[in-house]
Amino acid sequence: MDVSTRDLTLVRYRRHLSGGRASLGEMFGGDVEVHASGAWVRTRTGRELLNCGGYGVFITGARHPRVLAEVHAQLDRNPVATRLLLEPQAGLAAEALTALSPPGLDRVHFACSGTEAVEAALKLARANGRRHVVGMVNGYHGKTLGALSVTGKPLFQRPFQPLLPDVSHVPFGDHVALADELTRHGHGTVCVVVEPVQGEAGVVVPPSGYLRRVAELCRRHGALLVLDEVQTGLGRLGTWWGADREGVVPDVLLVGKALGGGVVPVSALVATDEAFAPFDRDPFIHTSTFSGYPLGMAAVRGALAAIEEDDLVGRADRLGRLLFDELGRLLHDLFGDRVAALRGAGLLIGVELAVDGLAGELLLELMAAGVIANHSLNSDRVLRLTPPAVLDDREVQFLLDAFERAARALL
Ligand code: PLP
């Protein structure tokens, strides 16, 4: 093992990045990732780990050939634009994204991270006269100040207060609570921000019909509906969008993570003509240097093509059902009532443990067994699996075997 390289990486993390982050890396064995391909990540010591983590970025797996081909070609042509001339890639990416989005969402603002897409939505809401924001308890929307104000987790908010005024939170999945909240504000003054399935909250799936009711309530109260699909979009739930689960068309849809094909960062706000009007009138009212950068736009086209051509949405659905059943059986047999719940849709799967600390231990044992999983930022007791939709039969079996080994190590 290349101990010196590992140690130097740790030293650099401690010296220049974050000591806490260095300690976390040490806790996970201190190994250093150096290569990724498909569902696998290779470390400097030569270990191959099945990547079922990555916080939902890798629906296409790492370095999907379709994405790489577009990105390589654009890298050699024009990776970053002047922003004064017109440039073809942004329009092409917007056309491809809107063609796959719910009907009527024809306008796009590109950014780089999920939290920036949320910021754009909050500003668009204000520019449309919606000055009060209603978010959901335990909802996660990122950590820039605006997005953090809507992220419903006091632990992350407290050190940075005061945050945005005029933000309230209601329980997720409770349409009556939302109705009550909306009646407290004037017609046409509210923006509702919601995830179709809460990811970082620990994969919380709302009751059937909830999203449709949210959309109806927003219509009735003239509220702008922002659906944050940064984690759930692009096939993660086994449908193109979480919105499709209930045939909902929001005013604004937010996309990120998988949008750059796991190769470069890209996010987007996709909106109706009406909601987008303030940005349409004034292209300088909300800008960012790298918005719509050609390299990212090429990645978007590659990612969307890969998801379509490889039927990754259908695969996510089928694989998700299989994994859900098999993991459910394993967990029931091995952990019994130490598992509080198994939840999920498609390839967003959450295992809620009934005991404090067990989710962390399982995460460590999974890593030891060769599988990378996620913790959940807004829920300590939930281990989250976000495998790529490119897993083949052998990789599925590897995951299940590793999961069994990891669980047995904790008996
Ligand atoms: N919105 C949702 C639903 C997310 O899950 C996340 C990240 O996990 C974000 C927004 C923020 O995205 P980013 O971390 O790219 O800023």
Boltz pocket constraint, residues with backbone or C-beta under 6 A from the ligand:
constraints:
  - pocket:
      binder: B
      contacts: [[A, 55], [A, 112], [A, 113], [A, 114], [A, 115], [A, 116], [A, 118], [A, 140], [A, 141], [A, 142], [A, 143], [A, 195], [A, 199], [A, 200], [A, 228], [A, 229], [A, 230], [A, 231], [A, 232], [A, 256], [A, 257]]
      max_distance: 6.0
